[in-house]
Amino acid sequence: MKKILAFVGTNADFSYNRLLLRFMKKHFKQMAEIEIYEVRKLPPFSVDTPLSEQTEVWKLKQKVKQADGLVFSTPEYDHGIPAVLKSAIEWLSYHTTVLKKKPTMVVGVAYGRQASARSQVQMRQILISPDCDTNLLPGNEVLIGNVKQTFAKDGRIVDQEIVDNLEQCFTHFIEYIQIFENVRRTDLQMSVKQPTISDAYVQFPTGRLTLKQVQQIFSTIPFEVDLIDADDRFAWYSDKPNREHVRNVASLNETVQECHPPMAVPAVMSIINSFREGKRDVVTRPLWMKGHRSLIQYYALRDVDGHYLGTIEFTGSVEYILQLFENGAWDQDATTGASQSGADASTGASQNDDEESSEPDASTGASENDSNGNKQADASTGASETGSVDAEDDDADASTGASQHDDK
């Protein structure tokens, strides 16, 4: 079933355009899943709006990327679209490409006999402009006027001719979406079938892998992998089933600012900049995600000469590992049968040294416990091992583990 994002093009408390979209949502529920979006939730567009005030804008962009198609329902004010709708379009077209090639349909309701004819013409011109560049459904006009005689008090459209036209236009829109999906699917299949791709391999110092093996390795390992390149753009993600962080190809090549919630951007950029400047090589974030314990680890990607190539993010559930530990999987050495409480056969060192000891770790010089018996921060990352964050907490960013309300 197609996912459609439908925009109420006004900030009025009562709107027949809102009634139209509600009617469509119910009437076409067997054809599509329609989500109605209120543009009045967005801040007025301004290039000077602080990033911290753009959370709703970011959320809208994610909805647009995930939608199969968009419907804009516009009234007509002074022969044009409302300012609040124009502002919403600005947010979706300024320094972003979320609208590019997105199948789009325009509908509208107004009080007069000409309905919203002029505003729909303006809306169509905007949607095919270079900055928007949508795949706008041609023709198929839904022009509803004389609304007081068209809508019943319960929101139904009582004029059957209007319903018939709406059904025809929306059916064409679903078919229009399918055309572009078929084109994309064919392009993907063609690229996979190319012999130069399927037969190619990469020679590593430690062995050779075909491209198919590389792809399947990333799809099989229990951790998902994402890459932000040296230019701070989202470059790649592993195609792992049931990802903790849902990714979309529409996000590829987006900047860090575009693909992260605005409140999380300072924390993410702090990590990336520390990698770029050579101050750190790894940052660890344990946290709760979707009801289970997960681990996010960020690694600096460098070439053999130490030059910064990007940031890798590993994310995955650690519930299975923790359950093994809690069930005593490490209580006995599986290879020797020796108890962990005895001496280590290879070193002669007891694995059950005095628990009261707070000797520093040999590799880092950091004590595992402070003078009060509390866990210290992870020496390699500066992040507390016990500083897990509930991903369902509105104050926490699930992708970074950083509180969105921390006073920076």
Backbone hydrogen bonds, N-H to C=O, Kabsch-Sander energy under -0.5 kcal/mol:
donor,donor_aa,acceptor,acceptor_aa,energy
2,K,31,M,-0.9
4,I,2,K,-0.6
4,I,33,E,-2.6
5,L,69,G,-2.3
6,A,4,I,-0.6
6,A,35,E,-3.2
7,F,71,V,-3.2
8,V,37,Y,-2.8
9,G,7,F,-0.8
9,G,73,S,-2.2
10,T,8,V,-0.8
19,L,15,S,-1.6
20,L,16,Y,-2.4
21,L,17,N,-1.9
22,R,18,R,-2.2
23,F,19,L,-2.4
24,M,20,L,-2.5
25,K,21,L,-2.5
26,K,22,R,-1.8
27,H,23,F,-3.2
28,F,24,M,-2.5
29,K,26,K,-1.0
31,M,28,F,-1.7
32,A,28,F,-2.3
33,E,2,K,-3.3
34,I,32,A,-0.8
35,E,4,I,-3.0
35,E,33,E,-0.6
36,I,34,I,-0.5
37,Y,6,A,-3.6
39,V,8,V,-1.1
39,V,37,Y,-0.7
41,K,38,E,-1.7
42,L,39,V,-1.7
49,T,46,S,-1.5
53,E,50,P,-1.9
54,Q,51,L,-1.9
58,W,54,Q,-2.4
59,K,55,T,-2.3
60,L,56,E,-2.1
61,K,57,V,-2.2
62,Q,58,W,-1.8
63,K,59,K,-1.8
64,V,60,L,-2.4
65,K,61,K,-2.2
66,Q,62,Q,-1.7
67,A,63,K,-1.2
68,D,3,K,-2.7
69,G,3,K,-1.4
70,L,103,P,-2.4
71,V,5,L,-2.3
72,F,105,M,-2.6
73,S,7,F,-2.2
73,S,71,V,-0.5
74,T,72,F,-0.6
74,T,107,V,-2.2
77,Y,80,G,-3.1
78,D,76,E,-0.5
80,G,77,Y,-1.3
86,K,82,P,-1.9
87,S,83,A,-2.4
88,A,84,V,-1.6
89,I,85,L,-2.0
90,E,86,K,-2.0
91,W,87,S,-1.9
92,L,88,A,-1.4
93,S,89,I,-0.5
93,S,90,E,-1.1
94,Y,90,E,-1.8
95,H,93,S,-0.7
96,T,93,S,-0.5
99,L,92,L,-0.6
100,K,97,T,-1.0
101,K,133,D,-3.4
102,K,99,L,-2.2
104,T,135,N,-2.0
105,M,70,L,-2.2
107,V,72,F,-2.8
108,G,142,V,-1.1
110,A,144,I,-2.2
115,A,112,G,-1.1
117,A,114,Q,-1.7
120,Q,116,S,-2.3
121,V,117,A,-1.7
122,Q,118,R,-2.1
123,M,119,S,-2.6
124,R,120,Q,-2.5
125,Q,121,V,-2.0
126,I,122,Q,-2.1
127,L,123,M,-2.3
128,I,124,R,-1.3
129,S,126,I,-1.4
132,C,129,S,-0.8
133,D,129,S,-2.8
134,T,127,L,-2.4
135,N,102,K,-1.4
136,L,134,T,-1.3
137,L,104,T,-3.0
142,V,106,V,-0.6
143,L,141,E,-0.7
144,I,108,G,-2.0
144,I,142,V,-0.6
145,G,143,L,-0.6
146,N,111,Y,-0.7
146,N,112,G,-0.9
147,V,110,A,-0.7
149,Q,146,N,-1.6
150,T,146,N,-0.6
150,T,147,V,-0.7
151,F,147,V,-2.4
152,A,156,R,-3.0
155,G,152,A,-1.8
158,V,150,T,-2.9
158,V,156,R,-0.6
159,D,150,T,-0.7
160,Q,158,V,-0.8
163,V,159,D,-1.8
164,D,160,Q,-2.8
165,N,161,E,-2.2
166,L,162,I,-2.5
167,E,163,V,-2.6
168,Q,164,D,-2.2
169,C,165,N,-2.6
170,F,166,L,-2.6
171,T,167,E,-2.2
172,H,168,Q,-2.0
173,F,169,C,-1.8
174,I,170,F,-2.2
175,E,171,T,-2.1
176,Y,172,H,-2.2
177,I,173,F,-2.3
178,Q,174,I,-1.9
179,I,175,E,-1.7
180,F,176,Y,-1.3
181,E,177,I,-2.0
182,N,178,Q,-2.4
183,V,179,I,-1.8
184,R,180,F,-2.3
185,R,181,E,-2.4
186,T,182,N,-2.4
187,D,183,V,-2.3
188,L,184,R,-2.1
189,Q,185,R,-2.4
190,M,186,T,-2.4
191,S,187,D,-1.9
192,V,188,L,-1.8
193,K,189,Q,-2.0
194,Q,190,M,-0.8
197,I,194,Q,-1.4
198,S,194,Q,-2.1
199,D,195,P,-2.5
200,A,197,I,-0.7
202,V,209,L,-3.3
204,F,202,V,-0.7
204,F,207,G,-3.3
207,G,204,F,-1.3
209,L,202,V,-2.2
211,L,200,A,-1.9
214,V,210,T,-2.3
215,Q,211,L,-2.4
216,Q,212,K,-2.3
217,I,213,Q,-2.4
218,F,214,V,-1.9
219,S,215,Q,-1.3
220,T,216,Q,-1.1
220,T,217,I,-0.7
221,I,217,I,-2.4
224,E,315,T,-3.0
226,D,313,E,-1.9
227,L,236,W,-2.6
228,I,311,T,-2.6
229,D,227,L,-0.5
229,D,233,R,-2.7
230,A,309,L,-1.0
232,D,229,D,-2.1
234,F,254,E,-3.1
235,A,227,L,-2.5
235,A,233,R,-0.8
236,W,227,L,-1.2
238,S,225,V,-2.8
240,K,238,S,-1.7
246,V,244,E,-0.7
251,S,248,N,-2.4
252,L,249,V,-1.2
253,N,234,F,-3.9
254,E,251,S,-2.0
256,V,232,D,-1.5
259,C,255,T,-2.0
260,H,256,V,-0.8
264,A,261,P,-1.9
265,V,261,P,-1.0
265,V,262,P,-0.6
268,V,264,A,-2.3
269,M,265,V,-3.0
270,S,266,P,-1.8
271,I,267,A,-1.8
272,I,268,V,-2.5
273,N,269,M,-2.9
274,S,270,S,-1.8
275,F,271,I,-1.8
276,R,272,I,-2.7
277,E,273,N,-2.4
278,G,275,F,-1.2
279,K,274,S,-2.0
280,R,274,S,-1.5
283,V,298,Y,-2.1
285,R,296,I,-3.3
287,L,294,S,-2.2
288,W,389,V,-3.0
289,M,292,H,-3.0
292,H,289,M,-1.7
294,S,287,L,-3.2
295,L,316,G,-2.5
296,I,285,R,-2.5
297,Q,314,F,-2.7
298,Y,283,V,-3.1
299,Y,312,I,-2.6
300,A,281,D,-2.5
301,L,310,G,-3.0
302,R,300,A,-0.6
303,D,307,H,-1.9
306,G,303,D,-2.3
309,L,301,L,-3.8
310,G,301,L,-1.2
311,T,228,I,-2.9
312,I,299,Y,-2.7
313,E,226,D,-2.6
314,F,297,Q,-3.1
314,F,312,I,-0.5
315,T,224,E,-2.1
316,G,295,L,-1.4
318,V,293,R,-2.5
319,E,293,R,-0.6
322,L,318,V,-2.6
323,Q,319,E,-2.7
324,L,320,Y,-1.9
325,F,321,I,-2.0
326,E,322,L,-2.9
327,N,323,Q,-1.8
328,G,325,F,-1.7
329,A,324,L,-2.8
331,D,328,G,-1.8
333,D,338,A,-2.4
337,G,333,D,-2.8
340,Q,331,D,-1.3
342,G,339,S,-1.4
344,D,349,A,-3.1
347,T,344,D,-0.7
348,G,344,D,-3.6
351,Q,342,G,-1.7
357,S,354,D,-1.8
361,D,366,A,-3.0
364,T,361,D,-0.5
365,G,361,D,-3.6
368,E,359,E,-0.7
370,D,374,N,-2.2
373,G,370,D,-2.3
376,Q,368,E,-1.0
378,D,383,A,-2.4
381,T,378,D,-0.7
382,G,378,D,-3.5
385,E,376,Q,-0.7
387,G,384,S,-1.2
388,S,386,T,-1.4
389,V,286,P,-0.6
391,A,288,W,-1.9
391,A,389,V,-0.6
393,D,390,D,-1.7
396,A,393,D,-1.9
397,D,402,A,-2.6
398,A,396,A,-0.7
400,T,397,D,-0.8
401,G,397,D,-3.2
404,Q,395,D,-4.1
405,H,395,D,-0.8
406,D,403,S,-0.9
408,K,406,D,-1.2
